[in-house]
Amino acid sequence: MGVGKVVRRLSGPLEPYLADAYRGFFFNVNGFADRVAGMGQVGSVVEIGCGEGALITALAERMPQTKFLGLDVTSNVGRLFDGDRTRVRFECTDAAVVAEREGAIADLVIVCDVMHHVPTEARRGLWQATEKLVKRGGRIVFKEWLKNPAPIYWIGWASDRFITGDRIQYETRETWMSQIEDGTSPWGVVSEMQLSPWKTNHAFVLERTRRVGGEAVESGK
Ligand SMILES: C[S@@+](CC[C@H](N)C(=O)[O-])C[C@H]1O[C@@H](n2cnc3c(N)ncnc32)[C@H](O)[C@@H]1O
């Protein structure tokens, strides 16, 4: 178990504040939520790998008409969510199972700081589930901690490796771009976001814009 889990268990009622302060040093979740909400109001959002619900809490405040589904493989899914549960639900289920069961249910699917926790050989499966959950005309927002030479990158790496205890694998912006637009998928990057407080925080906004094998591909039906 990583050091972070032990500290959190010992911190009792202060836990949500400590968790926010720790995350906030590396990533401004509220600033990201502002940017996502600024893309426009939508009917339904799925967050894959939503953890304890920090991002959905911030988004639900900014998107008052939207329904949210948070998915994660951790049994703590949505544990710290603090908001309106009539339009927000959480499930501890593999995204591939939900995609198979429910199909294209979301106008927007968010994958935030998850893929670097997923072993390389399992990423394609998670990516396919992500694509399958998006309705026709919908979007994916894919946020990562980019591999680069900045000292903060290495501080983030050490924090994830030793405090969470996970065997993380980060990638450069170019690697993510080439994996997204690999010529076999209709998904293309339509815009990118540099996020605060460090440029290492980066998000890609994806739409089905590309032609595969000379034909326009319509998926998400
Ligand atoms: C750093 S946390 C990010 C939580 C949340 N997205 C946020 O930004 O606040 C990474 C999360 O990814 C989840 N995760 C790792 N592998 C996953 C998988 N294959 N499917 C779904 N979630 C996964 C972990 O359980 C963890 O909750």
The ligand as a MOL file (V3000), in Angstrom:
LIG
                    3D

  0  0  0     0  0            999 V3000
M  V30 BEGIN CTAB
M  V30 COUNTS 27 29 0 0 0
M  V30 BEGIN ATOM
M  V30 1 C -5.3830 9.6280 -10.1680 0
M  V30 2 S -6.9420 8.8800 -9.9780 0 CHG=1
M  V30 3 C -7.9470 10.0120 -10.9230 0
M  V30 4 C -9.3370 10.1390 -10.3880 0
M  V30 5 C -10.2190 11.1690 -11.1210 0
M  V30 6 N -10.2860 10.8880 -12.5300 0
M  V30 7 C -9.7360 12.5700 -10.8920 0
M  V30 8 O -9.1180 13.1230 -11.8040 0
M  V30 9 O -9.9680 13.1100 -9.8050 0 CHG=-1
M  V30 10 C -6.8210 7.4690 -11.0520 0
M  V30 11 C -8.0350 6.5730 -10.9930 0
M  V30 12 O -7.9950 5.6640 -12.0970 0
M  V30 13 C -8.6090 4.4740 -11.6540 0
M  V30 14 N -8.3080 3.3860 -12.5950 0
M  V30 15 C -7.1380 2.7550 -12.7900 0
M  V30 16 N -7.2720 1.7850 -13.7390 0
M  V30 17 C -8.5680 1.8360 -14.1610 0
M  V30 18 C -9.3370 1.0930 -15.1230 0
M  V30 19 N -8.8010 0.1190 -15.8410 0
M  V30 20 N -10.6370 1.4250 -15.2750 0
M  V30 21 C -11.1880 2.4020 -14.5360 0
M  V30 22 N -10.5270 3.1330 -13.6090 0
M  V30 23 C -9.2280 2.8490 -13.4310 0
M  V30 24 C -8.0590 4.2940 -10.2530 0
M  V30 25 O -8.8340 3.3790 -9.5030 0
M  V30 26 C -8.1260 5.7160 -9.7400 0
M  V30 27 O -9.3330 5.9700 -9.0700 0
M  V30 END ATOM
M  V30 BEGIN BOND
M  V30 1 1 1 2
M  V30 2 1 2 3
M  V30 3 1 2 10
M  V30 4 1 3 4
M  V30 5 1 4 5
M  V30 6 1 5 6
M  V30 7 1 5 7
M  V30 8 2 7 8
M  V30 9 1 7 9
M  V30 10 1 10 11
M  V30 11 1 11 12
M  V30 12 1 11 26
M  V30 13 1 12 13
M  V30 14 1 13 14
M  V30 15 1 13 24
M  V30 16 1 14 15
M  V30 17 1 14 23
M  V30 18 2 15 16
M  V30 19 1 16 17
M  V30 20 1 17 18
M  V30 21 2 17 23
M  V30 22 1 18 19
M  V30 23 2 18 20
M  V30 24 1 20 21
M  V30 25 2 21 22
M  V30 26 1 22 23
M  V30 27 1 24 25
M  V30 28 1 24 26
M  V30 29 1 26 27
M  V30 END BOND
M  V30 END CTAB
M  END
